Amino acid sequence: MTTKQTTKSVTFLILGAGGDLTQRLLLPGLGSLLAVESDREVQVIGADRADLTTASFRALVRDRLKKGGADAKTAGRIAGKAHYIKADLLDPSALADLVQAAEGELVVYFALPPAISMKVCAQLEKLDLPASTRLGLEKPFGADEKSARQFNKQLQRVVDEDRIFRVDHFLGVSTVLNLIGMRFANRMLQPIWNAEHIERVEILYDEDLALEGRAGYYDQAGALRDMLQSHLLQILAIFAMEPIASLDPQELADLKAQVLRATHIWENNPKEYAQRARYTAGSINGRSVPSYVKEKGVESSRNTETLAQLTVQIDNNRWAGVPFVLRSGKAMGAPRKQVIVYFRDVPHLPKGFIGDHTGDAMIIDLKPGRVSFKLSMNAEGDPLDLEQKTLSADLAGAQMTAYGEVLRYLMDDNQLLSVRADSAELCWKIVAPAIKAFEQNLVPIQQYKAGSDGPEGWLADDSVAIGQESAELTSTSNKGRTARTTTARPAKG
């Protein structure tokens, strides 16, 4: 799933170029793209209120591109023609000057908070932009369904929908993209990808990172808005969509939206099927982590959750009755970035077999990329004794970072990795009842110690066992081997 390399000239205008996003993700992402496609012609223009000079900005661009993987010659070539313009981004004349400085096709990237991005778009609406202008925007796309709809209308007054690229970098993670190939290019999986064979699905993204100085954004968002509302629902939509005829951006967006329209909280009951928690002081890999409420910039009265879990259902013929568990947390003991598919038990097991013959499972590790099957097999020794074994295959590493992938599609004017307007609104609609229940304190906020697996009982015992085994596989991974067999840790209880 790659786009054809292009050498057409593109101006990459970064609004908010003095911020952390630009330095930490955007420019290194561009560097990883240039490491693969070094002949791209990209003019980087940075704009912000920060007191930077063109010389210092060029040095920053060169350093960040090299950090992303670009060679010194390519980084020097791109940085040598970069420019920085100190500007009030809400000033129409300043924006007009920025647009005039562009060469070739114009890509405007909003490395700004959503509220500021919306105000800037209101000013851009008044300008005569080049016909090829494309807008790149970071999530969150609004703060709720209503504001997302308003934001979309404002964006569509600036350029047409097919020129708007709502960036969810999770869609650039190679393993997420591999879900499409895994589903539709494998004879073995295609017939069983439905409720008849699948009992439940878990989409997990637990991080061992804590707040890491992001209180300004995170304390007003929390895990539900930051992760479940955007990233994990996008993964769910790709996982659960109907068969796709071709990798056409419009068709992919249509099928994702079809899934999201059918998705809602299990039994429409957020009091029972939405959970939240917040970490207390602890340690992770030998480093001390303060309680979340003691982190700099945190307002404890907000009751911001650092771990959220939501069970949803998809009301269609393929997935009726299958619970999908979405979960993401910070300051967890071991990172878990997985999609786990639990298959139903066999209809009949011949009498005489003994041992562990629980339901089989498929584990898709997003980072690092790995696919594993947990299967019931004959144990060593007694041929009638069954045990669970795991067959695991490591996936090839990505050519570039997730941001490199989304920037490639953005610069090539290909919306395959973009979130369409209706999907952005639907994601807010799905989580709205849980947000309301959290705000009204209908769902108690629990606690978990930093470095732990979270509050006890949130995930089923077999999920805990799979997480432990995955951590062991990751820590003992032998480079150069792409497949192995291991005996799974038995589930608790």
C-alpha positions as CSV (number, residue, x, y, z in Angstrom):
1,M,0.0,0.0,0.0
2,T,2.3,2.7,-1.2
3,T,1.8,5.8,-3.3
4,K,3.9,6.5,-6.4
5,Q,6.9,8.6,-5.6
6,T,6.6,12.2,-6.9
7,T,9.1,15.0,-7.5
8,K,6.5,17.8,-7.9
9,S,7.2,20.9,-5.8
10,V,5.2,21.2,-2.6
11,T,5.3,24.0,-0.1
12,F,4.8,22.7,3.4
13,L,3.5,25.7,5.4
14,I,3.5,24.9,9.1
15,L,1.3,27.1,11.2
16,G,2.5,26.8,14.8
17,A,6.1,25.9,13.7
18,G,7.6,26.9,17.1
19,G,5.7,24.3,19.0
20,D,6.5,20.8,20.3
21,L,4.4,19.0,17.6
22,T,6.6,20.4,14.8
23,Q,9.9,19.6,16.5
24,R,9.0,16.2,17.9
25,L,6.8,14.7,15.2
26,L,6.2,16.7,12.0
27,L,9.8,17.5,11.0
28,P,11.2,14.1,12.0
29,G,8.3,12.5,10.1
30,L,9.2,14.5,7.0
31,G,12.8,13.3,7.5
32,S,11.7,9.7,7.6
33,L,9.8,10.3,4.3
34,L,12.8,11.9,2.7
35,A,15.0,9.0,3.9
36,V,12.9,6.8,1.6
37,E,12.1,9.3,-1.2
38,S,15.0,11.7,-1.2
39,D,14.3,13.5,-4.4
40,R,11.0,15.1,-3.2
41,E,10.9,18.8,-3.7
42,V,9.6,20.3,-0.4
43,Q,9.8,23.9,0.6
44,V,9.3,24.2,4.4
45,I,7.9,27.5,5.7
46,G,7.3,27.9,9.4
47,A,5.1,30.5,10.9
48,D,4.4,31.4,14.5
49,R,4.7,34.1,17.1
50,A,7.9,32.7,18.5
51,D,11.0,34.7,18.2
52,L,12.9,32.6,15.7
53,T,15.1,33.6,12.8
54,T,15.3,32.0,9.4
55,A,18.8,30.9,10.2
56,S,17.8,29.2,13.5
57,F,14.7,27.7,11.9
58,R,16.9,26.2,9.1
59,A,19.2,24.7,11.7
60,L,16.2,23.2,13.5
61,V,14.8,21.8,10.2
62,R,18.2,20.3,9.4
63,D,18.6,18.7,12.8
64,R,15.0,17.3,12.9
65,L,15.1,15.9,9.4
66,K,18.3,14.1,10.2
67,K,16.8,12.8,13.4
68,G,14.0,11.3,11.3
69,G,16.5,9.5,9.0
70,A,17.2,11.9,6.1
71,D,20.8,11.9,5.0
72,A,22.9,15.0,5.6
73,K,22.8,16.0,1.9
74,T,19.0,15.8,1.7
75,A,18.5,17.5,5.0
76,G,20.8,20.3,4.0
77,R,19.0,20.7,0.7
78,I,15.6,21.0,2.3
79,A,16.8,23.1,5.2
80,G,18.7,25.4,2.9
81,K,15.6,26.8,1.3
82,A,13.4,26.8,4.4
83,H,12.0,30.0,5.8
84,Y,10.6,31.2,9.0
85,I,8.1,34.1,9.2
86,K,7.1,35.6,12.6
87,A,3.4,36.3,12.2
88,D,0.1,36.8,14.0
89,L,-1.8,33.9,12.4
90,L,-5.1,35.6,13.1
91,D,-4.1,38.6,10.9
92,P,-5.5,38.2,7.4
93,S,-2.7,40.3,5.8
94,A,0.0,38.1,7.6
95,L,-1.8,35.0,6.3
96,A,-1.9,36.4,2.8
97,D,1.9,37.0,2.9
98,L,2.4,33.4,4.0
99,V,0.4,32.1,1.1
100,Q,2.2,34.4,-1.4
101,A,5.5,32.9,-0.2
102,A,4.5,29.4,-1.3
103,E,6.0,27.8,-4.4
104,G,4.2,24.9,-6.2
105,E,1.3,23.1,-4.5
106,L,0.4,24.5,-1.1
107,V,-0.1,22.2,2.0
108,V,-1.1,24.2,5.0
109,Y,-0.5,22.2,8.2
110,F,-2.2,23.4,11.4
111,A,0.1,22.5,14.4
112,L,-2.3,24.5,16.5
113,P,-5.0,23.9,19.1
114,P,-8.4,23.3,17.5
115,A,-9.9,26.6,18.7
116,I,-7.1,28.6,17.1
117,S,-7.2,26.5,13.9
118,M,-10.9,27.3,13.5
119,K,-10.2,31.0,13.9
120,V,-7.3,30.8,11.4
121,C,-9.6,29.0,8.9
122,A,-12.2,31.9,9.3
123,Q,-9.4,34.2,8.0
124,L,-8.2,31.9,5.3
125,E,-11.8,31.8,4.0
126,K,-11.3,35.5,3.0
127,L,-8.2,34.8,0.9
128,D,-7.8,33.7,-2.7
129,L,-6.0,30.4,-2.2
130,P,-4.3,28.4,-4.9
131,A,-6.6,25.8,-6.4
132,S,-4.3,23.0,-5.2
133,T,-4.3,24.1,-1.5
134,R,-4.7,21.3,0.9
135,L,-5.3,21.6,4.7
136,G,-3.7,19.2,7.2
137,L,-5.2,19.2,10.7
138,E,-4.4,17.4,13.9
139,K,-7.0,15.7,16.1
140,P,-9.0,16.4,18.1
141,F,-11.5,17.5,15.4
142,G,-13.6,19.6,17.7
143,A,-14.6,19.0,21.3
144,D,-17.9,17.3,20.7
145,E,-20.2,16.3,17.9
146,K,-21.7,19.8,17.5
147,S,-18.3,21.6,17.5
148,A,-16.9,19.0,15.1
149,R,-19.8,19.7,12.7
150,Q,-19.2,23.5,13.0
151,F,-15.5,23.0,12.4
152,N,-16.2,20.9,9.3
153,K,-18.5,23.5,7.8
154,Q,-15.8,26.1,8.4
155,L,-13.1,24.0,6.8
156,Q,-15.4,23.3,3.8
157,R,-15.8,27.1,3.3
158,V,-12.0,27.3,2.8
159,V,-11.5,24.3,0.5
160,D,-13.5,21.4,-0.7
161,E,-13.8,18.2,1.4
162,D,-11.4,16.3,-0.8
163,R,-8.7,18.9,0.0
164,I,-9.1,18.5,3.8
165,F,-6.8,16.0,5.5
166,R,-7.7,15.2,9.1
167,V,-4.6,13.5,10.4
168,D,-4.8,10.6,12.7
169,H,-1.3,9.3,12.7
170,F,-2.5,5.9,13.9
171,L,-3.7,5.3,10.4
172,G,-0.1,5.6,9.3
173,V,1.1,2.8,11.6
174,S,2.1,0.0,9.2
175,T,0.5,-2.7,11.3
176,V,-2.9,-0.9,11.2
177,L,-2.7,-0.7,7.5
178,N,-1.8,-4.4,7.4
179,L,-5.2,-5.1,8.9
180,I,-6.6,-4.5,5.5
181,G,-4.3,-6.9,3.8
182,M,-4.6,-9.5,6.6
183,R,-8.4,-9.5,6.4
184,F,-8.9,-9.5,2.6
185,A,-5.8,-11.3,1.3
186,N,-6.0,-14.4,3.5
187,R,-8.4,-17.3,2.6
188,M,-8.1,-18.6,6.1
189,L,-9.3,-15.4,7.9
190,Q,-11.9,-14.1,5.5
191,P,-14.6,-16.7,6.3
192,I,-14.3,-16.5,10.1
193,W,-14.3,-12.7,10.4
194,N,-17.7,-12.4,11.9
195,A,-19.9,-13.0,14.9
196,E,-20.4,-16.7,14.1
197,H,-16.7,-17.4,14.9
198,I,-15.5,-14.4,17.0
199,E,-16.7,-14.1,20.6
200,R,-15.2,-10.6,21.5
201,V,-12.5,-8.2,20.4
202,E,-10.2,-6.0,22.5
203,I,-8.4,-2.9,21.1
204,L,-5.8,-1.9,23.7
205,Y,-3.3,0.9,23.8
206,D,-1.7,1.0,27.3
207,E,1.5,3.1,27.6
208,D,4.2,3.0,30.2
209,L,4.7,6.8,29.7
210,A,3.1,9.1,32.2
211,L,2.0,12.7,31.6
212,E,5.5,13.7,30.3
213,G,4.8,17.5,30.6
214,R,1.6,17.4,28.5
215,A,-0.8,18.7,31.3
216,G,-1.8,21.7,29.2
217,Y,-3.6,19.5,26.7
218,Y,-4.1,16.2,28.5
219,D,-5.7,17.5,31.7
220,Q,-8.5,18.9,29.7
221,A,-8.9,15.9,27.5
222,G,-8.3,12.7,29.3
223,A,-7.9,9.2,28.0
224,L,-11.4,8.9,26.6
225,R,-11.2,12.0,24.4
226,D,-7.5,11.7,23.6
227,M,-7.4,8.0,22.6
228,L,-10.7,6.2,22.4
229,Q,-12.6,8.9,20.6
230,S,-10.1,9.1,17.8
231,H,-7.4,6.5,17.4
232,L,-9.1,3.4,18.7
233,L,-12.4,4.0,17.0
234,Q,-10.5,4.4,13.7
235,I,-8.8,1.0,14.3
236,L,-12.2,-0.5,15.1
237,A,-13.7,0.9,11.9
238,I,-10.9,-0.7,9.8
239,F,-11.1,-4.0,11.7
240,A,-14.9,-4.3,11.4
241,M,-15.7,-2.9,7.9
242,E,-17.2,-4.9,5.1
243,P,-15.0,-6.2,2.3
244,I,-13.4,-3.5,0.2
245,A,-13.3,-3.8,-3.6
246,S,-10.2,-1.5,-4.1
247,L,-8.0,0.8,-2.1
248,D,-9.9,3.8,-3.2
249,P,-10.0,6.5,-0.5
250,Q,-13.7,7.3,-1.0
251,E,-14.7,3.6,-0.7
252,L,-12.5,3.1,2.4
253,A,-14.1,6.2,4.0
254,D,-17.6,5.0,3.1
255,L,-17.0,1.6,4.7
256,K,-15.5,3.0,7.8
257,A,-18.4,5.4,8.2
258,Q,-20.8,2.5,7.8
259,V,-19.3,0.8,10.8
260,L,-19.2,3.9,12.9
261,R,-22.9,4.6,12.2
262,A,-23.8,1.2,13.6
263,T,-21.6,1.5,16.7
264,H,-22.7,2.6,20.2
265,I,-22.0,1.8,23.8
266,W,-23.1,-1.7,24.8
267,E,-26.8,-1.7,25.7
268,N,-26.6,2.1,25.5
269,N,-25.5,2.0,29.2
270,P,-22.4,4.1,29.9
271,K,-22.9,3.6,33.7
272,E,-22.1,-0.1,33.3
273,Y,-19.9,-0.2,30.2
274,A,-17.7,2.9,30.5
275,Q,-15.0,2.9,33.1
276,R,-12.3,5.4,34.2
277,A,-9.4,5.5,36.5
278,R,-6.4,7.7,37.4
279,Y,-2.9,6.7,38.4
280,T,-1.4,7.3,41.8
281,A,2.3,7.4,42.8
282,G,4.4,4.4,41.8
283,S,7.4,3.3,39.8
284,I,7.9,2.2,36.2
285,N,11.1,0.4,35.2
286,G,12.9,1.8,38.2
287,R,11.8,5.4,37.7
288,S,9.5,7.1,40.3
289,V,6.2,8.5,39.0
290,P,4.3,11.0,41.0
291,S,0.5,10.7,41.5
292,Y,-1.3,12.3,38.5
293,V,-2.9,14.9,40.7
294,K,0.6,16.0,41.8
295,E,1.9,16.4,38.2
296,K,2.8,20.0,37.2
297,G,-0.2,21.8,35.6
298,V,-2.8,19.3,36.7
299,E,-6.1,20.6,38.2
300,S,-7.3,17.7,40.5
301,S,-10.9,19.0,40.6
302,R,-11.3,18.2,36.9
303,N,-11.3,14.4,37.7
304,T,-9.4,13.8,34.5
305,E,-9.0,10.0,33.8
306,T,-5.7,8.6,32.7
307,L,-7.2,5.2,31.9
308,A,-10.5,4.7,30.1
309,Q,-12.3,1.5,29.0
310,L,-15.4,1.4,26.8
311,T,-17.4,-1.6,25.6
312,V,-19.3,-1.0,22.4
313,Q,-21.4,-3.0,20.0
314,I,-21.8,-2.9,16.3
315,D,-25.4,-3.4,15.3
316,N,-25.1,-5.1,11.9
317,N,-25.4,-8.6,10.6
318,R,-21.6,-9.3,10.7
319,W,-21.0,-8.2,14.3
320,A,-24.3,-8.6,16.2
321,G,-23.7,-9.7,19.8
322,V,-19.9,-9.2,19.7
323,P,-18.5,-6.9,22.4
324,F,-15.7,-4.6,21.3
325,V,-13.6,-3.4,24.3
326,L,-11.6,-0.2,23.7
327,R,-9.0,0.7,26.4
328,S,-6.1,3.1,26.8
329,G,-4.1,4.2,29.8
330,K,-1.0,6.0,30.9
331,A,1.7,5.0,33.4
332,M,0.9,1.3,33.0
333,G,3.3,-1.4,34.1
334,A,3.9,-2.8,30.6
335,P,2.9,-1.3,27.3
336,R,0.2,-3.1,25.5
337,K,-0.6,-1.9,21.9
338,Q,-2.7,-4.8,20.6
339,V,-5.8,-5.9,18.9
340,I,-6.9,-9.3,20.4
341,V,-9.5,-11.4,18.7
342,Y,-11.1,-14.1,20.8
343,F,-12.6,-17.0,18.8
344,R,-15.5,-19.1,20.0
345,D,-15.0,-22.6,21.4
346,V,-15.3,-25.5,19.0
347,P,-18.9,-26.7,18.9
348,H,-17.9,-30.2,20.1
349,L,-14.7,-31.5,21.6
350,P,-14.4,-35.3,21.4
351,K,-14.5,-37.0,24.8
352,G,-11.3,-38.2,26.2
353,F,-9.2,-35.0,25.7
354,I,-7.9,-33.3,28.9
355,G,-6.0,-30.1,29.6
356,D,-6.4,-26.5,28.4
357,H,-8.6,-26.2,25.4
358,T,-10.0,-22.7,25.9
359,G,-11.0,-20.6,22.9
360,D,-8.3,-19.8,20.4
361,A,-7.2,-16.2,19.9
362,M,-5.3,-14.0,17.4
363,I,-3.1,-11.2,18.8
364,I,-2.1,-8.3,16.6
365,D,0.7,-6.3,18.2
366,L,0.7,-2.8,16.8
367,K,4.1,-1.8,18.2
368,P,6.3,-3.8,17.5
369,G,4.5,-5.4,14.5
370,R,3.7,-9.0,15.2
371,V,0.8,-11.4,14.6
372,S,0.3,-14.4,16.9
373,F,-2.2,-17.2,17.0
374,K,-3.0,-18.8,20.4
375,L,-4.2,-22.3,19.5
376,S,-5.2,-25.5,21.3
377,M,-2.7,-28.3,20.4
378,N,-1.6,-31.7,21.7
379,A,0.8,-31.4,24.5
380,E,4.1,-33.1,24.7
381,G,3.8,-36.6,26.2
382,D,0.2,-37.7,26.5
383,P,-1.4,-37.3,23.1
384,L,-4.8,-36.8,24.7
385,D,-3.5,-33.8,26.8
386,L,-4.2,-30.4,25.2
387,E,-2.4,-27.2,25.9
388,Q,-2.4,-23.6,24.5
389,K,0.5,-22.8,22.3
390,T,1.3,-19.5,20.5
391,L,2.5,-19.3,16.9
392,S,4.0,-15.9,16.4
393,A,5.4,-14.1,13.3
394,D,7.2,-10.7,13.4
395,L,6.2,-8.3,10.7
396,A,8.6,-6.3,8.6
397,G,9.5,-3.0,10.1
398,A,7.9,0.2,8.6
399,Q,9.8,2.1,5.9
400,M,9.0,5.4,7.8
401,T,7.3,6.7,10.9
402,A,3.6,7.0,11.1
403,Y,3.8,10.7,10.5
404,G,6.0,10.1,7.5
405,E,3.3,7.9,6.0
406,V,0.5,10.4,6.6
407,L,2.7,13.3,5.2
408,R,3.4,11.2,2.1
409,Y,-0.3,10.7,1.4
410,L,-1.0,14.4,2.2
411,M,1.7,15.7,-0.1
412,D,0.6,13.3,-2.9
413,D,-3.0,14.4,-2.5
414,N,-4.2,10.9,-1.6
415,Q,-6.9,10.8,1.1
416,L,-6.5,7.1,2.0
417,L,-5.2,7.9,5.5
418,S,-7.4,10.9,6.1
419,V,-10.5,11.0,8.4
420,R,-13.5,12.2,6.5
421,A,-15.9,14.8,8.0
422,D,-18.7,12.3,8.8
423,S,-16.4,9.9,10.6
424,A,-15.0,12.7,12.7
425,E,-18.5,13.6,13.8
426,L,-19.6,10.0,14.3
427,C,-16.7,9.3,16.6
428,W,-17.8,12.1,18.9
429,K,-21.4,10.8,18.8
430,I,-20.3,7.3,19.9
431,V,-18.4,8.5,23.0
432,A,-20.8,11.3,23.9
433,P,-22.9,9.3,26.5
434,A,-19.7,8.2,28.3
435,I,-18.4,11.8,28.4
436,K,-21.7,12.9,29.9
437,A,-21.6,10.1,32.4
438,F,-18.1,11.0,33.4
439,E,-18.9,14.7,33.8
440,Q,-22.0,14.0,35.9
441,N,-20.0,11.6,38.1
442,L,-22.3,8.7,37.2
443,V,-19.2,6.6,36.7
444,P,-16.8,6.6,39.7
445,I,-13.2,7.4,39.0
446,Q,-11.1,4.5,40.3
447,Q,-7.4,4.5,41.1
448,Y,-4.4,2.3,40.0
449,K,-0.8,2.5,41.0
450,A,1.6,3.8,38.4
451,G,3.4,0.7,37.0
452,S,0.5,-1.7,37.6
453,D,-1.9,-3.3,35.1
454,G,-4.7,-1.0,36.2
455,P,-7.7,-1.6,38.5
456,E,-8.3,-5.3,39.1
457,G,-11.1,-6.9,37.2
458,W,-11.2,-4.5,34.2
459,L,-10.0,-7.1,31.7
460,A,-10.8,-10.8,31.7
461,D,-8.2,-13.2,33.0
462,D,-7.4,-14.5,29.5
463,S,-6.6,-11.0,28.4
464,V,-4.3,-10.5,31.3
465,A,-2.5,-13.7,30.5
466,I,-2.1,-12.8,26.9
467,G,-0.7,-9.4,27.9
468,Q,1.9,-11.0,30.1
469,E,2.9,-13.5,27.4
470,S,3.1,-10.7,24.8
471,A,5.4,-8.7,27.2
472,E,7.6,-11.8,27.5
473,L,7.8,-12.3,23.8
474,T,8.7,-8.7,23.2
475,S,11.5,-8.8,25.8
476,T,13.0,-12.0,24.4
477,S,12.5,-11.3,20.8
478,N,15.3,-12.8,18.7
479,K,16.2,-10.6,15.7
480,G,16.5,-12.5,12.5
481,R,13.7,-15.0,13.4
482,T,10.3,-14.3,12.0
483,A,8.3,-17.2,13.5
484,R,8.4,-19.2,16.7
485,T,6.3,-21.4,18.9
486,T,5.8,-20.8,22.7
487,T,3.7,-22.3,25.4
488,A,1.2,-19.7,26.7
489,R,1.0,-18.8,30.3
490,P,-2.2,-20.3,31.7
491,A,-5.0,-17.9,32.4
492,K,-5.6,-17.0,36.1
493,G,-8.4,-18.7,38.0
